[in-house]
Amino acid sequence: MVSFNLVRPSQVARLLLVSGAIALSTMLPDAVRAQSTPGNTAANQDLRPLAQSNSILSIQAGQRLMSEASSAVSAQNYDLAVNKLQQARQVFNQLSNFYQQLAGSFTGIDNRIADSQRQQALQTAQLRDEATYQLALVHRAQNQPELAVPLLIQIVQSQQPTRELGQRAYRQLFELGFVDSPFPRSGAAPSGAPATPTPPPATTPTQPR
């Protein structure tokens, strides 16, 4: 006698769901199925807007502006160089402010995130000061020392006179005749150099001038 295995209604429903899912997956576009595949390169790509290379509010954007400024200086197009460097300073200064604010918000809550944001703030503050120094040099090349002096003083304040960039900025002030005493003095070794530039305050964001 032949016996037949009866399939319960609940089992039929599950079978229909599984078969429907399989059929649906065959109808999906290749790009969608590729993104759903574990380990796929496209799935691992960072598609967040500010992570893209063409983002305005990013370190890459500021570095791109500095590179364009360097090309403008090589072509002796100083006005364009000034414009690009001012934009780069704006980008780096905003980034440093934002990262510093986030670091303050996460302090005591998640120190790992706070430390990461603080390092980002210091990195972008360093890039801001480097862009500021280049801008001061362009103003000096334009025979506009009155525009270079405030920028150089900002660098000395941020970097401190014991750091290499701070010393270079002070040396420019000395060469321009704004200060009379050279630093470091001959035979004197600087001591107690801070490890990092000074980031902007977290509570009162500053804008480059």
C-alpha positions in Angstrom: 0.0 0.0 0.0 1.4 3.3 -1.0 1.4 6.0 1.7 1.3 9.7 1.0 2.9 12.4 3.2 0.4 15.2 3.8 1.8 18.7 3.7 0.3 21.0 6.3 -1.0 24.4 5.3 1.7 26.1 7.4 4.4 24.2 5.6 2.9 25.2 2.3 3.0 28.9 3.3 6.7 28.6 4.2 7.4 26.9 0.9 5.6 29.7 -1.0 7.6 32.4 0.9 10.9 30.7 0.1 10.1 30.1 -3.5 8.9 33.7 -3.8 12.1 35.0 -2.3 14.2 33.0 -4.7 12.1 34.2 -7.7 12.4 37.8 -6.6 16.2 37.6 -6.2 16.4 36.4 -9.9 14.4 39.5 -10.9 16.6 42.0 -9.1 19.0 44.1 -11.2 22.6 42.9 -11.2 23.8 46.0 -9.3 21.4 45.4 -6.4 22.2 41.8 -6.1 25.9 42.6 -6.2 25.5 45.0 -3.2 23.7 42.3 -1.2 26.6 39.8 -1.8 28.8 39.5 1.3 32.4 40.6 0.7 31.5 42.4 -2.5 33.7 45.4 -3.3 30.8 47.7 -4.1 29.1 46.8 -0.8 32.3 47.7 1.1 32.7 51.1 -0.7 32.0 54.1 1.5 29.1 55.9 -0.2 28.5 58.5 2.5 28.4 62.0 0.9 31.1 63.6 3.0 33.4 60.6 2.5 33.6 61.3 -1.3 36.7 62.9 -2.9 34.6 65.7 -4.3 33.1 66.8 -0.9 33.7 70.4 0.1 33.8 69.8 3.8 36.7 67.4 4.0 40.4 67.3 4.5 40.8 66.2 0.9 39.0 69.3 -0.3 41.3 71.6 1.7 44.4 69.7 0.4 43.1 70.0 -3.1 42.7 73.8 -2.7 46.3 74.0 -1.4 47.5 72.1 -4.4 45.7 74.5 -6.7 47.2 77.4 -4.8 50.7 76.0 -5.3 50.0 75.7 -9.1 48.8 79.3 -9.1 52.0 80.5 -7.3 54.1 78.6 -9.9 52.3 80.5 -12.6 52.7 83.8 -10.6 49.0 84.1 -10.4 49.1 85.4 -6.8 45.5 86.6 -6.7 44.2 83.1 -7.5 46.6 81.6 -5.0 45.3 84.0 -2.3 41.7 82.9 -3.1 42.5 79.2 -2.9 44.5 79.5 0.3 41.8 81.5 2.0 39.3 78.8 1.0 41.6 76.1 2.3 42.0 77.9 5.7 38.2 78.2 5.9 37.7 74.5 5.3 40.4 73.4 7.8 39.3 75.9 10.4 35.7 74.7 10.2 36.7 71.1 10.4 38.9 71.7 13.4 36.1 73.5 15.2 33.5 70.8 14.4 35.8 68.0 15.5 36.7 69.8 18.7 33.0 70.4 19.5 32.3 66.6 19.0 35.3 65.7 21.2 33.9 67.9 24.0 30.4 66.4 23.6 31.7 62.8 24.0 34.2 63.4 26.8 33.2 61.3 29.8 30.6 59.4 27.6 32.7 57.6 25.1 36.4 58.4 25.4 37.3 56.5 22.3 35.2 58.7 20.2 36.3 61.8 22.1 40.0 61.0 21.6 39.4 60.2 17.9 37.7 63.6 17.3 40.3 65.4 19.3 43.1 64.0 17.1 41.1 65.0 14.0 40.7 68.5 15.5 44.5 68.8 16.0 45.3 67.4 12.5 43.0 69.9 10.8 44.4 72.7 13.0 47.9 71.9 11.8 46.7 71.9 8.2 45.0 75.3 8.8 48.2 76.8 10.2 50.2 75.5 7.2 47.7 77.0 4.8 47.9 80.3 6.8 51.7 80.3 6.5 51.5 79.8 2.8 49.0 82.6 2.5 51.3 84.9 4.5 54.2 84.1 2.1 52.0 84.9 -0.9 51.1 88.3 0.7 54.8 88.9 1.2 55.5 88.1 -2.5 52.8 90.6 -3.3 54.7 93.2 -1.3 51.8 93.4 1.2 53.5 92.8 4.6 50.6 94.5 6.4 48.4 91.5 5.4 51.1 88.9 6.2 51.8 90.1 9.8 48.4 89.2 11.4 48.6 85.8 9.8 52.1 85.1 11.1 51.1 86.2 14.6 48.1 83.8 14.5 50.5 80.9 13.6 52.9 81.8 16.5 50.0 81.8 18.9 48.6 78.5 17.6 51.9 76.6 17.2 53.9 78.3 20.0 57.4 79.7 19.4 59.0 76.3 20.3 57.5 74.4 17.3 59.1 74.4 13.9 56.2 76.1 12.1 55.9 78.7 14.9 59.6 79.5 14.6 59.3 79.9 10.8 56.4 82.3 11.3 58.4 84.3 13.8 61.4 84.4 11.5 59.2 85.9 8.9 58.1 88.6 11.3 61.8 89.3 12.1 62.7 89.5 8.4 59.8 91.9 7.8 61.1 94.1 10.6 58.0 93.7 12.7 60.0 92.3 15.6 63.6 93.2 16.6 64.7 90.1 18.6 65.5 86.9 16.6 64.3 83.5 18.0 65.7 81.1 18.8 68.8 83.0 19.8 72.1 81.7 18.6 73.2 78.7 20.7 69.9 78.5 22.6 68.0 75.3 22.2 64.2 75.6 22.7 62.7 73.4 25.4 59.3 72.3 26.5 57.9 72.2 23.0 54.2 71.2 23.0 53.2 68.1 21.1 50.4 69.6 19.1 49.1 72.9 17.7 46.4 74.7 19.5 42.9 73.8 18.2 40.2 76.5 18.1 37.9 76.6 21.2 35.0 74.1 21.1 32.4 76.6 22.3 33.2 79.6 20.2 34.0 78.6 16.6 36.4 81.1 14.9 36.5 82.1 11.3 39.8 82.8 9.5 40.3 86.4 8.5 
